Amino acid sequence: MHYFSETPSSKHDEAVISGILRGKRFSFKTDSGVFSPKKIDKGTEILVNELELLSSDDVLDIGCGYGVVGISIVAEVNSITMTDINKRSVNLAKHNLKLNNISDKNIDVVQGDVYENVKCKNYDIIISNPPIKAGKDLIHRIITEGHLILKENGSIWMVIQTKHGAKSLAKFLEGVFGNVETITISGGYRVLKSVKKV
Ligand SMILES: C[S@@+](CC[C@H](N)C(=O)[O-])C[C@H]1O[C@@H](n2cnc3c(N)ncnc32)[C@H](O)[C@@H]1O
């Protein structure tokens, strides 16, 4: 069973994990059938800690999993939309907002394929630890369709293991956005950022 199934059927194996992100401790309920259920993914941790955010930012957490990215930055931005194809992940993300005492009207958590159920089509930042195992075509959709729903000067931030094709991902980002910056190279991961220029 893949972590990117729409409806995981694996036997439940719930756990609560915690970690420090951007200097604050957060807890997350996890389960089988979702990405990185035993600990916060190292790539996600590197990505989250590198993000440059403004209090006016409307942010889209694409492929939100059980909510690490969105939940760790929600207090720093104007709004967060979190979306994932995996229903179990979406339910966990909703639960984890409550677990971390977050009840803000500017949060939307929706299930769907890539951006299909995202209501707002105008973001300052899109953040993705992409589902490598789901294949290149899907990752390319996250980038090309993401470009369409970013504001002018909006940015997409992605993390990928160097050995999982960071250089070809950077090339694809550059092809779509006309620019790409390597924000950091750390522990075998790269954080990449592209900005929408018009
Ligand atoms: C590498 S995981 C990252 C999860 C989470 N953001 C984190 O960092 O812990 C990628 C996520 O993309 C989701 N995903 C896979 N295919 C998708 C699709 N077609 N549309 C939306 N999300 C998808 C998976 O279910 C998974 O939760």
The ligand as an SDF file (V2000), in Angstrom:
LIG
                    3D

 27 29  0  0  0  0  0  0  0  0999 V2000
    6.5900   13.1730    0.5570 C   0  0  0  0  0  0  0  0  0  0  0  0
    4.9640   13.2530    1.2020 S   0  0  0  0  0  0  0  0  0  0  0  0
    5.0270   14.7660    2.1350 C   0  0  0  0  0  0  0  0  0  0  0  0
    3.9880   14.8310    3.2170 C   0  0  0  0  0  0  0  0  0  0  0  0
    4.0930   16.0440    4.1430 C   0  0  0  0  0  0  0  0  0  0  0  0
    4.0560   17.2980    3.3970 N   0  0  0  0  0  0  0  0  0  0  0  0
    5.3640   15.9710    4.9350 C   0  0  0  0  0  0  0  0  0  0  0  0
    6.2910   16.6770    4.5520 O   0  0  0  0  0  0  0  0  0  0  0  0
    5.4220   15.2140    5.9110 O   0  0  0  0  0  0  0  0  0  0  0  0
    4.0230   13.6610   -0.2300 C   0  0  0  0  0  0  0  0  0  0  0  0
    2.5280   13.7660   -0.0160 C   0  0  0  0  0  0  0  0  0  0  0  0
    1.9110   13.9820   -1.2970 O   0  0  0  0  0  0  0  0  0  0  0  0
    0.6730   13.3190   -1.2900 C   0  0  0  0  0  0  0  0  0  0  0  0
    0.2240   13.0780   -2.6590 N   0  0  0  0  0  0  0  0  0  0  0  0
    0.5760   12.0740   -3.4960 C   0  0  0  0  0  0  0  0  0  0  0  0
   -0.0810   12.1730   -4.6560 N   0  0  0  0  0  0  0  0  0  0  0  0
   -0.8620   13.2820   -4.5690 C   0  0  0  0  0  0  0  0  0  0  0  0
   -1.8090   13.9060   -5.4550 C   0  0  0  0  0  0  0  0  0  0  0  0
   -2.0550   13.4060   -6.6670 N   0  0  0  0  0  0  0  0  0  0  0  0
   -2.4440   15.0060   -5.0360 N   0  0  0  0  0  0  0  0  0  0  0  0
   -2.2050   15.5180   -3.7820 C   0  0  0  0  0  0  0  0  0  0  0  0
   -1.3370   14.9650   -2.8970 N   0  0  0  0  0  0  0  0  0  0  0  0
   -0.6720   13.8630   -3.2940 C   0  0  0  0  0  0  0  0  0  0  0  0
    0.9390   12.0340   -0.5090 C   0  0  0  0  0  0  0  0  0  0  0  0
   -0.2620   11.4560   -0.0420 O   0  0  0  0  0  0  0  0  0  0  0  0
    1.8830   12.5360    0.5780 C   0  0  0  0  0  0  0  0  0  0  0  0
    1.1860   12.8840    1.7470 O   0  0  0  0  0  0  0  0  0  0  0  0
  1  2  1  0
  2  3  1  0
  2 10  1  0
  3  4  1  0
  4  5  1  0
  5  6  1  0
  5  7  1  0
  7  8  2  0
  7  9  1  0
 10 11  1  0
 11 12  1  0
 11 26  1  0
 12 13  1  0
 13 14  1  0
 13 24  1  0
 14 15  1  0
 14 23  1  0
 15 16  2  0
 16 17  1  0
 17 18  1  0
 17 23  2  0
 18 19  1  0
 18 20  2  0
 20 21  1  0
 21 22  2  0
 22 23  1  0
 24 25  1  0
 24 26  1  0
 26 27  1  0
M  CHG  2   2   1   9  -1
M  END
$$$$
